Amino acid sequence: MDDKDLYAGLIRLHVLHHACQEPIFGGGIIEELARHGYRLSPGTLYPLLYGLEKKGYLRAYEEKDGRQSRRVYRATPKGRRALAAAKIKVRELFSELLEEEGQHSYSSHTTTANTDLIQESGLQLKAVTLSQLRQNAKKATEPKAQALFNVAAVVVEGLIKAFNDYEKQKAR
């Protein structure tokens, strides 16, 4: 199997995420995806955008810039709901991937000091970092900055869940 097959769903989620944040267009989203290591050609991206539009996740319209026009995409309410549901699934997967790694890297002889350190770190993430990220997302004036804080909050939530899962596992 080609690795690209594994990333197809992630790319679609990435596109949908950005379309929920602000209007997107082909060339701009190709550049954005490239910043994250995804190399897509227009011949790959445009069918993907069309597919998301056909399924009702995106709505397209023509935007004129002088004499030129381009097709711009925004997320629909259905697309926003789908992204919200996908975030839950991504968190679950993230947690499982970390838990799986943890089974190989955590010894069954973890000291009480290490367990306490893990619990303390989990509480700090929850109490300080997560609330600060959410506050910063509300304060940010640029959509990209808001998106960055929101994504960071999702990652921190995944880490908190991983810490909680670790504690449950150690309690068994």
VOBA-1610 file (N, C-alpha, C; in pm, whole numbers, padded with zeros to 5 digits, always signed):
BEGIN
Met+00085-00119+00000Met+00000+00000+00000Met+00089+00124+00000Asp+00050+00218-00076Asp+00120+00346-00084Asp+00085+00428+00040Asp+00185+00493+00102Asp+00159+00575+00220Asp+00057+00684+00195Lys+00048+00732+00072Lys-00047+00838+00040Lys-00190+00795+00072Asp-00218+00664+00057Asp-00351+00614+00089Asp-00383+00635+00237Leu-00283+00624+00322Leu-00304+00643+00465Leu-00336+00788+00498Tyr-00280+00880+00422Tyr-00293+01022+00453Tyr-00414+01087+00387Ala-00482+01018+00297Ala-00593+01080+00223Ala-00699+01136+00317Gly-00737+01062+00418Gly-00838+01110+00513Gly-00788+01228+00593Leu-00660+01224+00631Leu-00603+01336+00706Leu-00601+01463+00621Ile-00570+01447+00494Ile-00568+01563+00404Ile-00708+01621+00392Arg-00808+01535+00377Arg-00945+01584+00368Arg-00985+01659+00495Leu-00948+01604+00611Leu-00978+01672+00738Leu-00905+01806+00747His-00783+01807+00701His-00704+01931+00703His-00772+02037+00615Val-00814+01998+00497Val-00882+02090+00406Val-01012+02140+00471Leu-01089+02048+00527Leu-01215+02085+00590Leu-01192+02178+00708His-01089+02150+00785His-01055+02238+00898His-01031+02381+00851His-00950+02396+00748His-00920+02531+00699His-01043+02597+00636Ala-01126+02518+00570Ala-01247+02574+00511Ala-01347+02618+00619Cys-01338+02560+00736Cys-01421+02604+00849Cys-01368+02734+00908Gln-01239+02758+00895Gln-01176+02877+00952Gln-01193+03000+00863Glu-01180+02978+00732Glu-01186+03089+00637Glu-01204+03032+00497Pro-01245+03116+00401Pro-01256+03067+00263Pro-01119+03019+00213Ile-01120+02911+00137Ile-00996+02857+00082Ile-01007+02850-00070Phe-00892+02841-00135Phe-00886+02820-00279Phe-00772+02724-00307Gly-00775+02664-00424Gly-00682+02557-00457Gly-00536+02587-00431Gly-00484+02694-00492Gly-00342+02726-00475Gly-00304+02753-00331Gly-00390+02821-00259Gly-00362+02853-00119Gly-00359+02728-00031Ile-00452+02637-00055Ile-00456+02517+00029Ile-00343+02421-00009Ile-00300+02423-00135Ile-00183+02343-00175Ile-00061+02391-00096Glu-00043+02523-00087Glu+00069+02579-00010Glu+00057+02544+00138Glu-00063+02555+00193Glu-00084+02524+00335Glu-00052+02377+00363Leu-00101+02289+00279Leu-00073+02146+00298Leu+00076+02117+00283Ala+00143+02186+00193Ala+00287+02167+00174Ala+00364+02203+00301Arg+00316+02305+00374Arg+00381+02344+00500Arg+00375+02230+00602His+00281+02139+00583His+00265+02027+00675His+00320+01897+00616Gly+00390+01909+00504Gly+00456+01792+00446Gly+00374+01717+00343Tyr+00255+01765+00310Tyr+00173+01701+00208Tyr+00202+01769+00074Arg+00245+01692-00023Arg+00276+01746-00156Arg+00165+01702-00251Leu+00075+01794-00282Leu-00036+01764-00372Leu-00027+01849-00497Ser-00061+01789-00607Ser-00069+01863-00733Ser-00213+01912-00749Pro-00235+02011-00835Pro-00372+02054-00862Pro-00458+01937-00913Gly-00398+01847-00986Gly-00471+01731-01039Gly-00518+01636-00931Thr-00455+01642-00815Thr-00498+01561-00701Thr-00594+01641-00612Leu-00562+01768-00591Leu-00641+01849-00498Leu-00781+01881-00551Tyr-00791+01923-00675Tyr-00922+01967-00724Tyr-01028+01857-00724Pro-00995+01734-00761Pro-01095+01627-00745Pro-01134+01605-00598Leu-01038+01621-00508Leu-01066+01608-00366Leu-01165+01718-00322Leu-01139+01842-00362Leu-01230+01953-00329Leu-01368+01929-00389Tyr-01371+01884-00514Tyr-01498+01857-00580Tyr-01574+01747-00504Gly-01503+01645-00460Gly-01567+01536-00385Gly-01626+01585-00254Leu-01553+01671-00183Leu-01604+01728-00058Leu-01725+01817-00084Glu-01722+01885-00198Glu-01836+01970-00235Glu-01957+01882-00271Lys-01934+01779-00346Lys-02042+01689-00389Lys-02109+01622-00270Lys-02031+01592-00167Lys-02088+01529-00046Lys-02154+01630+00047Gly-02142+01759+00014Gly-02210+01861+00093Gly-02128+01919+00206Tyr-01998+01889+00211Tyr-01912+01941+00318Tyr-01860+02082+00286Leu-01846+02110+00156Leu-01797+02240+00111Leu-01898+02301+00015Arg-01897+02433+00008Arg-01976+02506-00093Arg-01877+02594-00167Ala-01886+02593-00299Ala-01793+02671-00380Ala-01865+02788-00444Tyr-01789+02893-00469Tyr-01840+03009-00542Tyr-01723+03073-00614Glu-01756+03152-00715Glu-01653+03220-00793Glu-01623+03355-00728Glu-01497+03387-00716Glu-01453+03515-00662Glu-01371+03585-00769Lys-01408+03706-00800Lys-01337+03782-00904Lys-01232+03872-00840Asp-01115+03872-00903Asp-01006+03960-00862Asp-00961+04033-00989Gly-01027+04144-01014Gly-00999+04214-01140Gly-01059+04136-01254Arg-00974+04098-01350Arg-01022+04022-01465Arg-01019+03872-01440Gln-00946+03830-01338Gln-00935+03688-01310Gln-01038+03647-01204Ser-01077+03522-01210Ser-01165+03469-01106Ser-01108+03336-01059Arg-01145+03300-00939Arg-01102+03170-00886Arg-01216+03110-00807Arg-01211+02981-00795Arg-01314+02907-00721Arg-01272+02904-00575Val-01361+02951-00489Val-01334+02960-00346Val-01430+02866-00274Tyr-01382+02804-00168Tyr-01461+02705-00095Tyr-01476+02747+00051Arg-01596+02722+00104Arg-01625+02742+00247Arg-01692+02615+00297Ala-01674+02588+00425Ala-01741+02473+00485Ala-01889+02503+00501Thr-01969+02402+00481Thr-02113+02411+00503Thr-02143+02371+00648Pro-02264+02391+00695Pro-02298+02341+00829Pro-02274+02190+00841Lys-02304+02116+00735Lys-02277+01971+00736Lys-02127+01945+00750Gly-02046+02024+00682Gly-01901+02010+00691Gly-01850+02042+00831Arg-01908+02144+00894Arg-01868+02181+01031Arg-01904+02069+01129Arg-02023+02012+01111Arg-02063+01900+01199Arg-01971+01779+01177Ala-01940+01752+01051Ala-01852+01639+01020Ala-01713+01660+01082Leu-01663+01782+01075Leu-01532+01810+01134Leu-01536+01794+01286Ala-01642+01841+01349Ala-01655+01826+01495Ala-01656+01678+01534Ala-01729+01597+01458Ala-01732+01453+01485Ala-01596+01390+01460Ala-01528+01435+01355Ala-01395+01381+01323Ala-01294+01414+01431Lys-01307+01532+01491Lys-01214+01570+01598Lys-01222+01471+01713Ile-01341+01424+01744Ile-01357+01325+01851Ile-01285+01197+01813Lys-01304+01154+01690Lys-01238+01031+01645Lys-01086+01046+01641Val-01039+01162+01599Val-00895+01187+01595Val-00838+01184+01737Arg-00910+01244+01832Arg-00865+01240+01972Arg-00855+01097+02022Glu-00957+01014+01990Glu-00955+00875+02031Glu-00835+00802+01972Leu-00811+00823+01843Leu-00698+00759+01778Leu-00567+00807+01838Phe-00556+00939+01857Phe-00437+00998+01917Phe-00409+00932+02053Ser-00512+00918+02132Ser-00498+00858+02264Ser-00453+00712+02253Glu-00515+00637+02161Glu-00476+00498+02144Glu-00333+00485+02096Leu-00292+00570+02003Leu-00155+00564+01954Leu-00056+00591+02066Leu-00087+00691+02150Leu+00001+00721+02262Leu-00002+00610+02365Glu-00120+00553+02389Glu-00133+00444+02485Glu-00052+00323+02439Glu-00061+00293+02309Glu+00014+00181+02253Glu+00163+00203+02271Glu+00210+00325+02242Glu+00350+00356+02262Glu+00386+00342+02410Gly+00295+00386+02495Gly+00319+00380+02638Gly+00336+00238+02688Gln+00265+00143+02630Gln+00276+00004+02674Gln+00416-00049+02648His+00482+00006+02549His+00617-00039+02517His+00723+00039+02594Ser+00692+00163+02630Ser+00795+00244+02691Ser+00783+00256+02843Tyr+00663+00232+02900Tyr+00649+00241+03045Tyr+00674+00104+03107Ser+00761+00101+03200Ser+00790-00023+03270Ser+00680-00050+03372Ser+00658-00176+03403Ser+00559-00209+03506Ser+00612-00170+03644His+00738-00130+03650His+00800-00088+03775His+00811+00064+03785Thr+00719+00135+03725Thr+00721+00281+03731Thr+00716+00322+03878Thr+00806+00411+03914Thr+00812+00452+04054Thr+00696+00543+04089Thr+00668+00551+04217Thr+00563+00640+04265Thr+00595+00783+04228Ala+00723+00820+04233Ala+00762+00957+04197Ala+00727+00986+04052Asn+00752+00890+03963Asn+00718+00911+03822Asn+00567+00917+03801Thr+00494+00832+03870Thr+00348+00835+03860Thr+00295+00968+03909Asp+00350+01019+04020Asp+00308+01149+04072Asp+00341+01260+03973Leu+00459+01252+03911Leu+00500+01352+03813Leu+00404+01352+03693Ile+00366+01233+03648Ile+00272+01221+03536Ile+00137+01280+03575Gln+00089+01248+03694Gln-00039+01303+03738Gln-00034+01455+03749Glu+00075+01506+03805Glu+00091+01651+03819Glu+00095+01719+03682Ser+00167+01660+03588Ser+00174+01717+03454Ser+00037+01719+03388Gly-00039+01613+03405Gly-00174+01608+03349Gly-00262+01716+03407Leu-00254+01737+03537Leu-00333+01842+03602Leu-00290+01980+03555Gln-00159+02002+03538Gln-00111+02132+03491Gln-00160+02161+03349Leu-00156+02059+03263Leu-00207+02078+03127Leu-00353+02118+03130Lys-00428+02050+03214Lys-00572+02076+03220Lys-00601+02213+03280Ala-00535+02245+03389Ala-00568+02367+03463Ala-00512+02493+03399Val-00393+02486+03348Val-00328+02608+03301Val-00328+02617+03149Thr-00268+02520+03085Thr-00245+02528+02942Thr-00375+02530+02862Leu-00466+02439+02891Leu-00587+02429+02812Leu-00672+02555+02823Ser-00689+02604+02945Ser-00770+02726+02960Ser-00701+02845+02894Gln-00569+02852+02902Gln-00495+02963+02840Gln-00507+02957+02688Leu-00498+02838+02632Leu-00512+02824+02487Leu-00651+02868+02442Arg-00752+02829+02516Arg-00889+02868+02479Arg-00908+03019+02491Gln-00850+03079+02594Gln-00858+03225+02609Gln-00787+03294+02494Asn-00670+03245+02459Asn-00593+03305+02349Asn-00667+03292+02216Ala-00736+03180+02196Ala-00813+03161+02073Ala-00922+03267+02063Lys-00983+03301+02176Lys-01088+03402+02176Lys-01031+03542+02155Lys-00910+03566+02207Lys-00847+03698+02196Lys-00788+03723+02057Ala-00745+03618+01991Ala-00677+03633+01862Ala-00771+03698+01760Thr-00715+03787+01681Thr-00795+03859+01583Thr-00783+03801+01442Glu-00681+03724+01416Glu-00663+03664+01284Glu-00714+03520+01285Pro-00786+03479+01182Pro-00838+03342+01177Pro-00729+03236+01189Lys-00613+03261+01128Lys-00506+03160+01136Lys-00453+03147+01279Ala-00444+03258+01350Ala-00401+03253+01491Ala-00505+03181+01575Gln-00632+03209+01550Gln-00739+03140+01622Gln-00732+02991+01595Ala-00711+02955+01470Ala-00702+02814+01432Ala-00584+02747+01503Leu-00472+02816+01510Leu-00354+02761+01576Leu-00384+02731+01723Phe-00445+02826+01792Phe-00479+02804+01933Phe-00581+02692+01948Asn-00678+02686+01858Asn-00779+02580+01867Asn-00718+02442+01843Val-00629+02432+01746Val-00562+02304+01720Val-00474+02266+01840Ala-00403+02363+01895Ala-00320+02336+02013Ala-00407+02286+02128Ala-00526+02345+02144Ala-00617+02301+02251Ala-00659+02156+02228Val-00686+02119+02103Val-00724+01981+02072Val-00609+01886+02106Val-00487+01926+02072Val-00371+01842+02104Val-00355+01827+02255Val-00370+01937+02327Val-00358+01931+02473Val-00468+01843+02532Glu-00590+01854+02479Glu-00697+01766+02526Glu-00660+01620+02504Gly-00598+01589+02390Gly-00552+01453+02364Gly-00447+01409+02463Leu-00356+01500+02496Leu-00254+01467+02596Leu-00316+01444+02733Ile-00412+01526+02770Ile-00481+01508+02899Ile-00548+01372+02903Lys-00614+01336+02795Lys-00679+01204+02789Lys-00574+01093+02802Ala-00460+01111+02738Ala-00354+01010+02747Ala-00303+00998+02890Phe-00286+01112+02960Phe-00246+01107+03100Phe-00351+01036+03184Asn-00478+01066+03160Asn-00586+01001+03234Asn-00590+00852+03206Asp-00574+00815+03081Asp-00572+00673+03045Asp-00454+00601+03110Tyr-00340+00668+03116Tyr-00223+00610+03181Tyr-00253+00583+03328Glu-00315+00681+03393Glu-00348+00663+03534Glu-00443+00545+03554Lys-00541+00533+03468Lys-00636+00420+03478Lys-00564+00289+03458Gln-00471+00288+03362Gln-00396+00165+03332Gln-00310+00125+03452Lys-00247+00224+03515Lys-00161+00195+03631Lys-00243+00150+03750Ala-00370+00193+03758Ala-00455+00157+03871Ala-00498+00011+03864Arg-00491-00049+03746Arg-00534-00189+03730Arg-00437-00285+03790
//
